[in-house]
Amino acid sequence: MTFKVGTKVTITNQTGYPGHKFMGRSGEIVCVDSNRSFPYEVKLDGTTSTRSFAASEMTVIESVKDSVNHPAHYTWLPKGLEVIDLTECLNFNKGNAVKYLCRAGRKEDSPELQDLEKALWYINREISRIKKDTKNV
């Protein structure tokens, strides 16, 4: 299972530490780093400290629907990857094309065809930019 920032969780087990002191504690996921062995940073209730856990060490108490920071139509990729993680690596036109391709058919009140047409618009705009730049070289 993949957890998101803002999800309320209970620590059910700690790998390698049966009966560990964090078992049964609850908290909120404040950071996700899929490059780490224990990718979920949890702020434990009643403390200011955070601890890192694996998905297998937690259960969801309350899932947070965050339509501003982590909307579902951008957070469906595996391993906690979000569409913005991809688009920030690209220029504006390519990033927007990827954004619309990834959300096509997933966003409420946004027809799939419309998102695909928007992606195509940004792709065509990028092609025009490249052709223009090539002529000016």
C-alpha positions as CSV (number, residue, x, y, z in Angstrom):
1,M,0.0,0.0,0.0
2,T,1.1,3.5,-0.7
3,F,0.4,6.3,1.8
4,K,0.2,10.0,1.1
5,V,1.3,13.1,3.1
6,G,-1.5,13.9,5.6
7,T,-2.7,10.4,6.1
8,K,-3.3,9.4,9.7
9,V,-1.7,6.1,10.6
10,T,-1.2,3.7,13.5
11,I,2.2,1.9,13.8
12,T,1.4,-1.8,13.9
13,N,4.8,-3.3,13.8
14,Q,8.4,-2.1,13.4
15,T,10.5,-4.2,11.2
16,G,13.1,-6.1,13.2
17,Y,11.8,-4.8,16.5
18,P,8.8,-6.9,17.7
19,G,7.0,-5.1,20.5
20,H,8.9,-1.9,19.9
21,K,7.9,1.2,21.8
22,F,6.3,2.8,18.7
23,M,3.9,-0.1,18.2
24,G,0.3,1.1,18.7
25,R,1.3,4.8,18.5
26,S,-0.6,7.0,16.0
27,G,0.6,9.9,13.9
28,E,0.5,11.7,10.6
29,I,2.6,11.2,7.5
30,V,4.6,14.4,6.9
31,C,7.0,13.3,4.2
32,V,7.4,10.6,1.6
33,D,10.7,9.7,0.1
34,S,10.4,6.6,-2.1
35,N,14.2,6.4,-2.4
36,R,14.6,5.4,1.2
37,S,14.1,1.9,2.8
38,F,11.7,3.4,5.3
39,P,10.1,6.1,3.0
40,Y,7.3,7.4,5.3
41,E,8.2,10.1,7.8
42,V,5.6,10.1,10.6
43,K,5.0,12.8,13.2
44,L,3.9,10.8,16.2
45,D,0.9,12.3,18.1
46,G,1.9,14.1,21.3
47,T,5.4,14.8,20.2
48,T,7.4,17.1,17.9
49,S,9.6,14.3,16.7
50,T,9.3,12.2,13.5
51,R,10.3,8.7,12.8
52,S,10.6,6.8,9.5
53,F,8.6,3.7,8.8
54,A,7.9,1.3,5.9
55,A,4.3,0.8,4.6
56,S,4.2,-2.7,6.1
57,E,4.6,-1.1,9.6
58,M,1.5,1.0,9.4
59,T,-2.3,0.9,9.0
60,V,-4.5,3.8,7.9
61,I,-6.6,5.5,10.5
62,E,-7.9,8.3,8.3
63,S,-7.2,8.9,4.7
64,V,-6.9,12.5,3.7
65,K,-8.4,13.7,0.4
66,D,-6.3,16.7,-0.5
67,S,-7.6,18.2,-3.7
68,V,-5.2,21.1,-3.6
69,N,-1.8,19.6,-2.7
70,H,-2.2,16.0,-3.8
71,P,-5.3,15.5,-6.0
72,A,-6.2,11.9,-6.8
73,H,-5.9,12.5,-10.6
74,Y,-2.2,13.3,-10.1
75,T,-1.3,10.8,-7.4
76,W,-2.2,7.4,-8.9
77,L,1.3,6.5,-10.0
78,P,3.1,3.7,-8.2
79,K,5.6,4.1,-5.2
80,G,4.2,7.5,-4.1
81,L,5.3,9.2,-7.4
82,E,3.2,12.2,-8.4
83,V,2.7,13.7,-11.8
84,I,4.4,16.9,-10.6
85,D,7.6,14.8,-9.9
86,L,7.8,14.1,-13.6
87,T,6.7,17.5,-15.0
88,E,9.2,19.5,-12.9
89,C,11.9,17.7,-14.8
90,L,10.7,19.0,-18.2
91,N,10.2,22.4,-19.9
92,F,6.8,24.1,-19.7
93,N,5.3,22.7,-22.8
94,K,6.5,19.1,-22.3
95,G,5.5,19.2,-18.6
96,N,2.0,20.3,-19.4
97,A,1.6,17.7,-22.1
98,V,2.6,15.0,-19.6
99,K,0.3,16.5,-17.0
100,Y,-2.7,16.3,-19.3
101,L,-1.8,12.8,-20.6
102,C,-1.5,11.5,-17.1
103,R,-4.8,12.9,-15.8
104,A,-6.8,12.1,-19.0
105,G,-9.9,10.1,-17.9
106,R,-9.0,10.5,-14.2
107,K,-10.2,14.0,-13.3
108,E,-13.9,14.5,-12.4
109,D,-15.6,17.1,-14.6
110,S,-12.8,17.0,-17.1
111,P,-13.6,14.9,-20.2
112,E,-10.8,12.5,-21.3
113,L,-10.9,13.8,-24.9
114,Q,-10.5,17.4,-23.7
115,D,-7.4,16.5,-21.7
116,L,-5.9,14.6,-24.6
117,E,-6.6,17.6,-26.9
118,K,-4.9,19.9,-24.4
119,A,-1.8,17.6,-24.3
120,L,-1.7,17.7,-28.1
121,W,-1.9,21.5,-28.1
122,Y,1.2,21.6,-25.8
123,I,3.0,19.0,-28.0
124,N,2.3,21.0,-31.1
125,R,3.4,24.2,-29.4
126,E,6.7,22.5,-28.4
127,I,7.2,21.3,-32.0
128,S,6.7,24.8,-33.3
129,R,9.2,26.2,-30.8
130,I,11.8,23.6,-31.7
131,K,11.3,24.3,-35.5
132,K,11.6,28.0,-34.9
133,D,14.7,27.7,-32.8
134,T,16.3,25.4,-35.4
135,K,15.7,27.9,-38.2
136,N,17.4,30.7,-36.1
137,V,20.5,28.7,-35.5
